[in-house]
């Protein structure tokens, strides 16, 4: 069966949603999409399977796609589970990726804003696609973000 689908958002569960949202606004140029969410009720418990669930947060418009582009939904749950250790090779969603004009400069901006590093800056040739420079970093809460810059083959 074919489905008529359109990508809408990715949810990022935060320990401190305001601080994490501010990081994505300041470092990557994401913009808030009001209203702020403050959600609770039986419907939320039923939908999430989390007893007593309460959510606070906001959607951030991702850069580069205009007013109708996808969002990063930054939510903070109560109650909240403990965070698993950061790992780029854990099965499931691994990272967010942003195209940047200079990976090294962007990496330093992430670090200056409270983020961290995962590996080194790497450049490699991808046959038929061009050259990519990339680095994995983390936001202030340990979520992995890829910074990448492509130089395409002519």
N, C-alpha and C positions, 0 to 999 in steps of 0.2 A: 504494500500500500504506500503510495506516495503522499507525503505530508507537505502542506504549505507552511513552511517555517521561516522565521526571521529571528536572528540573534537579538536579544534585548539587554541582558545584563549578566554580570558575574557578581556573586555575593562574597564578601570578605568579612568573616566574623572577627571582630576586634575586641581587645581587652579594654581599650579606651577609644571609643568611636570618634570623639571630637578630635583628639590628638592625631589619630591615624588619618582621618579625613583631611586635616590641615596639612599633613605631610604630602599627601597626593595632590592637593591643591597647589602648594608652594613649590614642590619639586617638579611635578609633571604637567602642571597647568590644567588639571581637572577643575571643573566648575560645578558648584552645588546646583542641584535641581530640587528646589523646594517642593513640598514642605518637608521639614524634619519629620521623621516617623517616631511615634510612640505607640506601640501596638501591644495589646494584651487581650485575653479573652479565651473562651472555650474554643472558638474557631481556630485560634492560633495553636492551642494545645493539640487539637485534633489534626491540624495540618502538618505540624512539625513532629508530633509524637513526644514533645517535651512537656511534662507536667509542670504547670505553673509558669509557662513560658511568658516572658516579657521581652520586647525588642525596642531598642532605641537606635536611631541612626539617620542616615541620609543617603541619597543617590548622588553620585558625582558623574557629570558628563565626561567621558573620555575624550582626550584631545584629538583633533584631526578629522572629525566626522560631522561637524555642524550640530545644529540644534536638535536634530532627530537621531543622532548617533547613540550607540549603546552606552550604558552606564556601569560604573563600579558601585555596587550597593554595599556600603560600609555599615554593618549592624553590630550592636553589642547585645548579647543575650543575658538574661537573668532567669534562671540559674545558668552558670557557665561551667563547662568542663575544663579540665586542665589541658594545657597546650602540649601537643606532641613535639618532640625535638625536630628542629628544622632539618630537612634532608631533600636534596634535589632529585633523588632516585626513589622516593616513596611512591608506591602505586596511588593513582588518583590524580587530581589536579596538582601540578607541580609549580607553576609560576605564571605571573603576568609578564607580558613583554611590551616594551615601548621602543619604537624607532627613535633614535636621537641623532643629532648631527655630529656629535663627537662623544664616543663611548667613555674615554678617559675623563673628560670634563664632567659628563653626567654622573659617572661613578663618584667623583669627588663631591659633587653636589649632594648625592644621596648620603654619603658619609657625613658631610657637614650638617645635614638635616637630622642626624641621629640614626641613620641606617648603618648597615655593616656590609662586609664583603663575604663572598662565598669562595670564589676562585680568582684566577688571574684574568687580565684582559687578553683575549686570544684573537688572532686574525688567521683566516684560512680561505683558500680558494675552493669554491664549490663548482665542480665541472658543469658547464652549461648555465650557471646561474650568476656567477660573479664572485666577488670577494666580500666576506662578511667579517666584521669585527664585533665581538660581543663580550659581555661580562655578566656574571650573576652577582647580584647584590641582595641585601635584605632591607625591607622597610624597618622602622623602629620596633615592630612587634615580631620580627623574624620571618615574615612572609617573603618568599623568594621572588625577585623581579629580574627579568633579563633586560639588559640594555643592548641594543643592536644597531649597527649601521652597515648598510649594503652599498657596494659599488658594483653596479651591474655591468655585465659584458656588453660590448657594443654590437 
